[in-house]
């Protein structure tokens, strides 16, 4: 029973960081109905920038995070204005191919340019385990989950309570009507990609610390995709629920199934749930089905 609870807690803590990364996916989709398949590479680049600022430039952690955020915001704004804006009105497949190409380019560019940069990002988080009724909880994972939860709460408040968030919701509901009401779509698209950059810095850095490898965060993109489909592409509560579900599922599969079937089953378990969800509820747990008037 203690082993089961340990896996359950560990999976839930990992799910909190998953939810933060997945939130970046949802923001882009809610704003522009675009699917960003390069999210893992964005997190990888963001974490690499933190490592460069810390190990190469020798600045403190706070300055490194701010520098990485500035770089990712600049990249997001430039991507929207120079690459995505000319594709407005084109088939969705065109934008999907752009994100796939961008991901491949980022993987190669970071591997070549930052091959000698240390891949470990250390955060000032406690390392000693916290014992609760005999159950050992990794305090660094607990702190990372707490930080991720706070950031998720701030982003959710911003999207639901601010005027900018109201504009985002209007754009998500009907872009043509939003334009007719005077909302500058390109401005908000750029803001959405800038938010993705900042979230990638925070989420990627947290995962690099608890996961142990900075540039390995590129695999987060593969783990986040089932989360947003299971929870609902346009739902923040669904994303959080899907992230916790996937985190717990991976943890339980790693503890109970991998020893029997061999290591690696836990990495595909979420995709089995994804396939089942597509059959049972294609728009996700909390997603909204598209309603078309005929």
C-alpha positions as CSV (number, residue, x, y, z in Angstrom):
1,X,0.0,0.0,0.0
2,X,2.8,2.4,0.8
3,X,4.4,1.7,-2.6
4,X,1.2,2.4,-4.3
5,X,0.8,5.7,-2.4
6,X,4.4,6.7,-3.2
7,X,3.7,6.1,-7.0
8,X,0.5,8.0,-6.7
9,X,2.0,11.1,-5.1
10,X,5.0,11.0,-7.4
11,X,2.8,10.9,-10.5
12,X,0.6,13.7,-9.2
13,X,3.6,15.9,-8.6
14,X,4.9,15.2,-12.1
15,X,1.4,15.9,-13.5
16,X,1.5,19.4,-12.1
17,X,4.6,20.2,-14.2
18,X,3.0,18.5,-17.2
19,X,0.0,20.7,-16.7
20,X,2.1,23.9,-16.9
21,X,3.7,22.8,-20.1
22,X,0.4,21.7,-21.6
23,X,-1.0,25.1,-20.7
24,X,1.3,26.6,-23.3
25,X,-0.3,24.3,-25.9
26,X,-3.8,25.3,-24.9
27,X,-3.1,29.0,-25.0
28,X,-2.0,28.9,-28.7
29,X,-4.9,26.7,-29.6
30,X,-7.5,28.9,-27.8
31,X,-6.1,32.0,-29.4
32,X,-5.5,30.9,-33.0
33,X,-6.9,27.3,-33.3
34,X,-3.3,26.3,-34.2
35,X,-1.7,23.1,-33.0
36,X,1.9,23.6,-31.9
37,X,3.8,20.4,-32.4
38,X,7.1,22.1,-31.6
39,X,6.2,22.6,-27.9
40,X,8.9,20.2,-26.7
41,X,11.5,22.0,-28.7
42,X,10.4,25.3,-27.3
43,X,10.8,24.0,-23.8
44,X,14.2,22.6,-24.7
45,X,15.4,25.9,-26.2
46,X,14.1,27.9,-23.2
47,X,15.9,25.6,-20.8
48,X,19.1,25.8,-23.0
49,X,18.9,29.6,-22.7
50,X,18.7,29.4,-19.0
51,X,21.8,27.1,-19.0
52,X,23.7,29.4,-21.3
53,X,23.0,32.5,-19.1
54,X,23.9,30.5,-15.9
55,X,26.9,28.5,-17.0
56,X,28.4,30.6,-19.9
57,X,27.6,34.2,-18.8
58,X,27.9,33.4,-15.1
59,X,24.8,35.3,-14.0
60,X,22.5,34.4,-11.2
61,X,19.4,32.2,-11.5
62,X,16.9,35.1,-11.5
63,X,18.9,37.0,-14.2
64,X,19.2,33.8,-16.2
65,X,15.5,33.2,-16.1
66,X,14.7,36.8,-17.1
67,X,17.2,36.6,-19.9
68,X,15.7,33.3,-21.2
69,X,12.2,34.8,-20.9
70,X,13.2,37.8,-22.9
71,X,14.8,35.6,-25.6
72,X,11.7,33.4,-25.9
73,X,9.3,36.3,-26.0
74,X,11.4,37.8,-28.8
75,X,11.3,34.5,-30.6
76,X,7.5,34.1,-30.2
77,X,6.8,37.6,-31.5
78,X,9.2,37.2,-34.4
79,X,7.7,33.8,-35.3
80,X,4.2,35.2,-35.4
81,X,5.0,38.2,-37.4
82,X,7.5,36.7,-39.9
83,X,6.3,33.2,-40.3
84,X,2.7,32.7,-39.1
85,X,1.1,35.9,-40.3
86,X,1.6,35.2,-44.0
87,X,-0.1,31.8,-43.4
88,X,-3.4,33.4,-42.2
89,X,-6.2,31.9,-44.2
90,X,-4.1,29.0,-45.4
91,X,-5.1,25.4,-44.7
92,X,-4.4,24.2,-41.1
93,X,-2.0,21.6,-42.5
94,X,0.4,24.5,-43.5
95,X,0.7,25.7,-40.0
96,X,1.1,22.2,-38.6
97,X,4.0,21.6,-41.0
98,X,5.6,24.9,-40.0
99,X,5.6,23.9,-36.3
100,X,7.1,20.5,-37.2
101,X,9.8,22.1,-39.3
102,X,10.5,24.6,-36.6
103,X,10.9,21.8,-34.1
104,X,13.3,19.9,-36.3
105,X,15.3,23.1,-36.9
106,X,15.5,23.9,-33.1
107,X,16.6,20.4,-32.3
108,X,19.5,20.6,-34.7
109,X,20.5,24.1,-34.0
110,X,20.6,23.7,-30.2
111,X,22.5,20.4,-30.5
112,X,25.1,22.1,-32.7
113,X,25.4,25.5,-31.0
114,X,25.2,24.4,-27.4
115,X,26.9,21.0,-27.5
116,X,29.4,22.0,-24.8
117,X,27.0,23.7,-22.4
118,X,26.2,21.7,-19.3
119,X,22.8,20.1,-19.5
120,X,21.9,20.3,-15.9
121,X,19.9,23.2,-14.5
122,X,20.0,23.3,-10.7
123,X,17.4,25.2,-8.7
124,X,17.7,26.2,-5.0
125,X,15.1,23.6,-4.0
126,X,15.5,21.3,-1.0
127,X,16.8,17.8,-1.6
128,X,16.0,16.0,1.7
129,X,12.9,13.9,1.4
130,X,9.9,14.8,3.5
131,X,8.4,11.9,5.5
132,X,4.6,11.9,6.0
133,X,3.3,8.9,8.0
134,X,6.2,6.9,6.7
135,X,5.7,8.0,3.1
136,X,8.8,9.7,1.7
137,X,8.0,12.6,-0.6
138,X,10.7,14.2,-2.7
139,X,10.8,17.8,-1.6
140,X,12.3,19.1,-4.8
141,X,9.4,17.6,-6.8
142,X,6.9,19.0,-4.3
143,X,8.4,22.5,-4.6
144,X,8.4,22.2,-8.4
145,X,4.8,21.1,-8.4
146,X,4.0,24.0,-6.1
147,X,5.7,26.6,-8.3
148,X,3.9,25.1,-11.4
149,X,0.5,25.3,-9.6
150,X,1.1,29.0,-8.7
151,X,2.0,29.8,-12.3
152,X,-1.1,27.9,-13.6
153,X,-3.3,29.8,-11.2
154,X,-1.8,33.2,-12.3
155,X,-2.3,32.3,-16.0
156,X,-5.9,31.1,-15.4
157,X,-6.7,34.3,-13.5
158,X,-5.2,36.4,-16.3
159,X,-7.2,34.6,-19.0
160,X,-10.5,34.7,-17.1
161,X,-10.4,38.0,-15.2
162,X,-8.4,40.5,-17.3
163,X,-9.5,42.5,-20.3
164,X,-6.8,40.8,-22.3
165,X,-8.2,37.4,-21.3
166,X,-11.7,38.5,-22.4
167,X,-10.2,39.4,-25.8
168,X,-8.6,35.9,-26.0
169,X,-11.9,34.3,-25.2
170,X,-13.6,36.4,-27.9
171,X,-11.0,35.4,-30.4
172,X,-11.4,31.7,-29.5
173,X,-15.2,31.9,-29.9
174,X,-15.3,33.7,-33.3
175,X,-12.3,35.4,-34.9
176,X,-14.3,37.2,-37.5
177,X,-16.6,38.7,-34.9
178,X,-13.7,39.7,-32.7
179,X,-12.1,41.6,-35.7
180,X,-15.4,43.3,-36.3
181,X,-15.4,44.5,-32.6
182,X,-12.0,46.1,-33.2
183,X,-9.7,43.4,-31.6
184,X,-6.3,43.3,-33.3
185,X,-5.8,39.6,-33.9
186,X,-2.1,39.8,-34.7
187,X,-1.4,41.6,-31.5
188,X,-3.1,39.0,-29.4
189,X,-1.5,36.2,-31.4
190,X,1.9,37.7,-30.7
191,X,1.0,38.0,-27.0
192,X,-0.1,34.3,-27.0
193,X,3.2,33.2,-28.4
194,X,5.1,35.4,-25.9
195,X,3.2,33.7,-23.1
196,X,4.1,30.4,-24.5
197,X,7.8,31.4,-24.4
198,X,7.6,32.4,-20.7
199,X,5.7,29.3,-19.7
200,X,8.3,27.2,-21.6
201,X,11.1,28.8,-19.6
202,X,9.4,28.1,-16.3
203,X,8.1,24.7,-17.1
204,X,11.2,23.5,-18.9
205,X,13.5,24.6,-16.1
206,X,11.4,22.9,-13.5
207,X,11.3,19.7,-15.5
208,X,15.1,19.9,-16.2
209,X,15.7,20.1,-12.5
210,X,13.4,17.2,-11.4
211,X,14.1,15.1,-14.5
212,X,17.8,15.5,-14.5
213,X,18.5,16.5,-18.0
214,X,18.0,20.0,-19.5
215,X,17.9,19.2,-23.2
216,X,15.9,16.0,-22.6
217,X,12.8,18.2,-22.0
218,X,12.2,18.0,-25.8
219,X,10.4,14.7,-25.0
220,X,7.9,16.8,-23.0
221,X,6.2,17.6,-26.3
222,X,5.4,13.9,-26.8
223,X,4.0,13.6,-23.3
224,X,1.9,16.8,-23.4
225,X,0.1,15.9,-26.6
226,X,-2.0,13.1,-25.1
227,X,-2.7,15.3,-22.1
228,X,-4.4,18.1,-24.1
229,X,-6.4,15.6,-26.2
230,X,-7.6,13.7,-23.1
231,X,-8.5,16.9,-21.2
232,X,-9.8,18.9,-24.1
233,X,-7.8,21.2,-26.5
234,X,-9.6,24.4,-25.4
235,X,-10.1,23.6,-21.7
236,X,-7.7,24.7,-18.9
237,X,-9.4,22.6,-16.2
238,X,-9.4,19.7,-18.6
239,X,-5.7,20.2,-19.2
240,X,-5.0,20.1,-15.5
241,X,-7.1,17.0,-15.0
242,X,-5.5,15.3,-18.0
243,X,-2.0,16.1,-16.8
244,X,-2.6,14.6,-13.3
245,X,-4.2,11.6,-14.9
246,X,-1.3,11.0,-17.3
247,X,1.3,11.7,-14.5
248,X,-0.3,9.1,-12.2
249,X,-0.8,6.6,-15.0
250,X,2.8,6.8,-16.1
251,X,4.0,6.5,-12.5
252,X,1.8,3.4,-11.8
253,X,2.7,1.8,-15.1
254,X,6.4,2.3,-14.3
255,X,6.0,0.8,-10.9
256,X,3.8,-2.2,-11.7
257,X,3.8,-2.9,-15.4
258,X,7.3,-2.1,-16.6
259,X,8.9,-4.8,-14.4
260,X,6.7,-7.4,-16.2
261,X,6.7,-6.1,-19.7
262,X,10.0,-4.3,-19.8
263,X,10.9,-0.7,-19.4
264,X,9.2,1.7,-21.7
265,X,5.6,0.7,-21.4
266,X,4.9,3.6,-19.1
267,X,5.9,6.0,-21.9
268,X,3.1,4.7,-24.2
269,X,0.4,4.1,-21.6
270,X,-0.9,7.6,-22.1
271,X,-1.3,7.0,-25.8
272,X,-3.5,3.9,-25.1
273,X,-5.7,6.1,-23.0
274,X,-5.7,8.7,-25.8
275,X,-6.9,6.1,-28.3
276,X,-9.7,5.1,-26.0
277,X,-10.7,8.7,-25.4
278,X,-10.8,9.4,-29.2
279,X,-13.3,6.6,-29.5
280,X,-15.4,7.5,-26.4
281,X,-15.2,11.3,-26.4
282,X,-13.2,12.8,-29.3
283,X,-13.3,16.3,-27.9
284,X,-11.9,15.4,-24.5
285,X,-13.1,15.2,-20.9
286,X,-13.8,19.0,-20.6
287,X,-13.6,20.0,-24.3
288,X,-16.5,21.4,-26.2
289,X,-17.9,19.7,-29.3
290,X,-18.1,22.0,-32.3
291,X,-21.7,22.9,-33.0
292,X,-22.5,23.7,-36.7
293,X,-25.8,25.2,-37.7
294,X,-27.3,23.6,-40.8
